[in-house]
Amino acid sequence: MFSVRTNWKLDPNRFTRAVESRRANGKPVLDLTASNPTECGLVYPEREILDALADRRALKYAPESKGMRAAREAVCRYYAGRHAHGGARGAIDPENVILTAGTSEAYSYIFRLLCEKDDEILVPAPSYPLFQLLADLNDIRLVPYPLLYDHGWQMDFAALRAALTPRTRAVLLVHPNNPTGSFVQPHEVAALGELCAGREMAIVADEVFLDFADATAEPQPTFALHEACLTFTLSGLSKISALPQMKLAWLVVSGPDALAQAALARLDMVADTYLSPGTPIQIATGTLLGARTNLQTQLKMRITANLGALDALLAVQAHAMRLEREGGWYAILRVPATRPDEDLAIAILEKCGVLVHPGRFFDFSQDGFLVLSLIAREEDFAEGARRILEFVNLQ
């Protein structure tokens, strides 16, 4: 009765069962996987947000396929003055912006635009596990290319080139990567642009964490004006304004003009078929993007404080280290690989009452990695990190 594309293994894994069991038994959990900013103790401008959503213009339905012009113009203002990869300059045209209800929908638009059944998209590893579900739903195949760590992360171009086939349609980048926190470097962008242009492939650049560069990192350029090849740049309110519940994202199309315009014409039809984002949130887009400055300041202070607490704890022990990062919301611990990461994370939960992600969930190629959220509440993070390192150093 059901399609093969939804034939997932739906039984919870051992890690999920362990978490559910602990919570069902009423045992406390220090959650160092927290990624929902609305539950992390931020102070939101409630009246400003609610007033924006109560605009009377929302009572009228006047759909636009790409999204309301005013909302797309607000997105363009968000990019104003930013550096662009490849040296491009100038403002983004609102006609090159398409609004979606989340980046997952934007990915589906792009996959449907570029791919026939069983075509391939190259994706980084480590990276976010959501991509596999999106690929399944869109009848495409994901082919990983490694990110290598050596005092920082680099793309393995030899492996990337070896992974190319006649069915490769695009290279997906996460800028900065989730969870490694590494940005795509200018020389990598240049090489990718040349490669993709020569093989008639696209770049898909996920920039949801772009604004969260570490204090010591240089401001990072965007792909939204990248011209070397057909490029799709994704972002949204979920991370930029710490408002995942508002469900508004966008994709920006750039590249050689003829290709970009052809892509936009087809995407316009796709978007017109769904007319997905609601009117109230589109009307509020400018206000919600304007609220990002204060909310990002709070998050960056939280990230800095938690990194400081983690580094102080790491400095007085010998068996764990933190991998270098440039941005994003996560820290990666390298620990002795004495057992599979999932087993280690379950042991930490049961013995220490601390919830962390095992590295294998993010497609790390080997064991010995734990992923910690840096936006967890400071008191929880400091105590949870202390317990983790104490446990690891006793193994």
HUPE-V369234 format. One record per residue. N is the residue number from 1. RES is the residue in one small letter. OMEGA is omega in radians with two decimals (* if undefined). Layout:
BEGIN
N_RES_OMEGA ; N_RES_OMEGA
END
This chain:
BEGIN
1_m_-3.01 ; 2_f_-3.10 ; 3_s_3.11 ; 4_v_-3.08 ; 5_r_3.11 ; 6_t_-3.11 ; 7_n_3.14 ; 8_w_2.98 ; 9_k_-2.98 ; 10_l_3.09 ; 11_d_3.12 ; 12_p_3.11 ; 13_n_-3.07 ; 14_r_-3.14 ; 15_f_3.13 ; 16_t_3.12 ; 17_r_3.13 ; 18_a_3.11 ; 19_v_-3.13 ; 20_e_-3.14 ; 21_s_-3.12 ; 22_r_-3.13 ; 23_r_3.11 ; 24_a_3.13 ; 25_n_3.07 ; 26_g_3.14 ; 27_k_-3.09 ; 28_p_3.12 ; 29_v_2.94 ; 30_l_-2.99 ; 31_d_3.08 ; 32_l_2.96 ; 33_t_-3.00 ; 34_a_3.13 ; 35_s_3.14 ; 36_n_-3.06 ; 37_p_-3.13 ; 38_t_3.12 ; 39_e_-3.06 ; 40_c_3.04 ; 41_g_3.07 ; 42_l_3.08 ; 43_v_-3.10 ; 44_y_3.03 ; 45_p_-2.94 ; 46_e_-3.08 ; 47_r_3.14 ; 48_e_-3.14 ; 49_i_-3.09 ; 50_l_3.10 ; 51_d_-3.14 ; 52_a_-3.13 ; 53_l_-3.10 ; 54_a_-3.13 ; 55_d_-3.08 ; 56_r_3.11 ; 57_r_3.13 ; 58_a_3.12 ; 59_l_-3.13 ; 60_k_3.12 ; 61_y_3.12 ; 62_a_-2.98 ; 63_p_2.99 ; 64_e_-2.98 ; 65_s_-3.11 ; 66_k_-3.02 ; 67_g_-3.08 ; 68_m_-3.09 ; 69_r_-3.10 ; 70_a_3.12 ; 71_a_3.11 ; 72_r_3.07 ; 73_e_3.08 ; 74_a_3.08 ; 75_v_3.12 ; 76_c_3.09 ; 77_r_3.08 ; 78_y_-3.11 ; 79_y_-3.04 ; 80_a_3.08 ; 81_g_-3.13 ; 82_r_3.02 ; 83_h_-3.13 ; 84_a_3.05 ; 85_h_3.11 ; 86_g_3.08 ; 87_g_3.14 ; 88_a_3.12 ; 89_r_3.09 ; 90_g_-3.10 ; 91_a_3.06 ; 92_i_3.10 ; 93_d_3.10 ; 94_p_3.12 ; 95_e_3.09 ; 96_n_-3.11 ; 97_v_3.06 ; 98_i_-3.13 ; 99_l_3.11 ; 100_t_3.08 ; 101_a_-3.12 ; 102_g_-3.13 ; 103_t_3.09 ; 104_s_3.09 ; 105_e_3.10 ; 106_a_3.07 ; 107_y_-3.13 ; 108_s_3.08 ; 109_y_-3.07 ; 110_i_3.14 ; 111_f_3.12 ; 112_r_3.12 ; 113_l_-2.96 ; 114_l_-2.83 ; 115_c_2.84 ; 116_e_3.11 ; 117_k_3.11 ; 118_d_2.94 ; 119_d_-2.94 ; 120_e_3.00 ; 121_i_3.06 ; 122_l_-3.10 ; 123_v_-3.12 ; 124_p_3.01 ; 125_a_0.16 ; 126_p_2.99 ; 127_s_-2.98 ; 128_y_-3.04 ; 129_p_3.12 ; 130_l_-3.04 ; 131_f_-3.10 ; 132_q_3.11 ; 133_l_3.11 ; 134_l_3.11 ; 135_a_3.12 ; 136_d_-3.09 ; 137_l_-3.13 ; 138_n_3.01 ; 139_d_3.10 ; 140_i_-3.14 ; 141_r_3.01 ; 142_l_3.09 ; 143_v_-3.07 ; 144_p_2.91 ; 145_y_-2.98 ; 146_p_2.81 ; 147_l_-3.08 ; 148_l_-3.13 ; 149_y_3.02 ; 150_d_-3.02 ; 151_h_-3.06 ; 152_g_-3.05 ; 153_w_3.07 ; 154_q_3.03 ; 155_m_3.09 ; 156_d_-3.05 ; 157_f_3.10 ; 158_a_3.13 ; 159_a_3.12 ; 160_l_3.14 ; 161_r_3.14 ; 162_a_-3.11 ; 163_a_-3.10 ; 164_l_3.03 ; 165_t_3.06 ; 166_p_-3.13 ; 167_r_3.12 ; 168_t_-3.06 ; 169_r_-3.08 ; 170_a_2.98 ; 171_v_3.14 ; 172_l_3.09 ; 173_l_3.00 ; 174_v_-2.86 ; 175_h_0.05 ; 176_p_-3.09 ; 177_n_3.01 ; 178_n_0.37 ; 179_p_-2.96 ; 180_t_-3.12 ; 181_g_-3.09 ; 182_s_3.08 ; 183_f_3.01 ; 184_v_-3.04 ; 185_q_-3.08 ; 186_p_-3.14 ; 187_h_3.08 ; 188_e_3.11 ; 189_v_-3.13 ; 190_a_-3.14 ; 191_a_3.14 ; 192_l_3.13 ; 193_g_3.13 ; 194_e_-3.13 ; 195_l_-3.07 ; 196_c_3.11 ; 197_a_-3.10 ; 198_g_-3.09 ; 199_r_-3.12 ; 200_e_3.06 ; 201_m_3.13 ; 202_a_2.92 ; 203_i_3.01 ; 204_v_-3.02 ; 205_a_3.10 ; 206_d_-3.06 ; 207_e_-3.05 ; 208_v_3.13 ; 209_f_-3.01 ; 210_l_-3.06 ; 211_d_-3.02 ; 212_f_2.99 ; 213_a_3.10 ; 214_d_-3.10 ; 215_a_-3.11 ; 216_t_-3.09 ; 217_a_3.06 ; 218_e_3.02 ; 219_p_-3.00 ; 220_q_3.13 ; 221_p_3.12 ; 222_t_3.04 ; 223_f_-2.96 ; 224_a_3.07 ; 225_l_-3.11 ; 226_h_-2.99 ; 227_e_-3.00 ; 228_a_3.13 ; 229_c_3.09 ; 230_l_-3.01 ; 231_t_3.08 ; 232_f_-3.10 ; 233_t_-3.05 ; 234_l_2.99 ; 235_s_-3.12 ; 236_g_-3.07 ; 237_l_-3.02 ; 238_s_-3.14 ; 239_k_-3.06 ; 240_i_-3.13 ; 241_s_3.13 ; 242_a_-3.08 ; 243_l_-3.10 ; 244_p_-3.09 ; 245_q_-3.10 ; 246_m_3.01 ; 247_k_3.00 ; 248_l_3.10 ; 249_a_-3.14 ; 250_w_2.93 ; 251_l_3.12 ; 252_v_-3.14 ; 253_v_3.08 ; 254_s_-3.14 ; 255_g_3.08 ; 256_p_-2.94 ; 257_d_-3.09 ; 258_a_3.12 ; 259_l_-3.12 ; 260_a_-3.13 ; 261_q_3.09 ; 262_a_3.10 ; 263_a_-3.12 ; 264_l_3.14 ; 265_a_3.14 ; 266_r_3.12 ; 267_l_3.09 ; 268_d_3.10 ; 269_m_3.10 ; 270_v_-3.12 ; 271_a_3.14 ; 272_d_3.09 ; 273_t_-3.06 ; 274_y_-3.06 ; 275_l_-2.85 ; 276_s_-3.04 ; 277_p_3.13 ; 278_g_-3.13 ; 279_t_-3.10 ; 280_p_-3.10 ; 281_i_3.09 ; 282_q_3.09 ; 283_i_-3.09 ; 284_a_-2.99 ; 285_t_-3.13 ; 286_g_3.12 ; 287_t_-3.09 ; 288_l_3.02 ; 289_l_3.11 ; 290_g_-3.14 ; 291_a_-3.01 ; 292_r_-3.02 ; 293_t_-3.12 ; 294_n_-3.12 ; 295_l_3.08 ; 296_q_3.09 ; 297_t_3.11 ; 298_q_-3.12 ; 299_l_-3.14 ; 300_k_3.06 ; 301_m_3.12 ; 302_r_-3.12 ; 303_i_3.13 ; 304_t_-3.14 ; 305_a_-3.12 ; 306_n_3.05 ; 307_l_3.12 ; 308_g_3.12 ; 309_a_3.14 ; 310_l_-3.11 ; 311_d_3.09 ; 312_a_3.12 ; 313_l_3.14 ; 314_l_-3.07 ; 315_a_-3.07 ; 316_v_3.05 ; 317_q_-2.96 ; 318_a_-2.92 ; 319_h_3.14 ; 320_a_3.08 ; 321_m_3.07 ; 322_r_3.09 ; 323_l_3.14 ; 324_e_-3.11 ; 325_r_-3.14 ; 326_e_-3.11 ; 327_g_-3.14 ; 328_g_-3.04 ; 329_w_-2.98 ; 330_y_2.99 ; 331_a_3.14 ; 332_i_3.06 ; 333_l_2.98 ; 334_r_-3.09 ; 335_v_3.11 ; 336_p_-3.10 ; 337_a_-3.11 ; 338_t_3.14 ; 339_r_3.08 ; 340_p_-3.09 ; 341_d_-3.14 ; 342_e_3.10 ; 343_d_3.14 ; 344_l_-3.14 ; 345_a_3.10 ; 346_i_3.12 ; 347_a_3.11 ; 348_i_3.10 ; 349_l_-3.05 ; 350_e_-3.08 ; 351_k_-3.02 ; 352_c_-3.09 ; 353_g_-3.10 ; 354_v_-3.14 ; 355_l_3.07 ; 356_v_3.09 ; 357_h_2.95 ; 358_p_-3.09 ; 359_g_-3.12 ; 360_r_3.12 ; 361_f_3.12 ; 362_f_3.09 ; 363_d_2.92 ; 364_f_-3.01 ; 365_s_3.13 ; 366_q_3.13 ; 367_d_3.11 ; 368_g_-3.13 ; 369_f_3.03 ; 370_l_-3.11 ; 371_v_-3.08 ; 372_l_3.07 ; 373_s_-3.14 ; 374_l_3.08 ; 375_i_3.03 ; 376_a_3.12 ; 377_r_-2.97 ; 378_e_-3.12 ; 379_e_3.09 ; 380_d_-3.10 ; 381_f_-3.09 ; 382_a_3.14 ; 383_e_3.12 ; 384_g_3.12 ; 385_a_3.12 ; 386_r_-3.13 ; 387_r_-3.14 ; 388_i_-3.08 ; 389_l_3.07 ; 390_e_-3.14 ; 391_f_-3.11 ; 392_v_-3.08 ; 393_n_3.08 ; 394_l_-3.10 ; 395_q_*
END
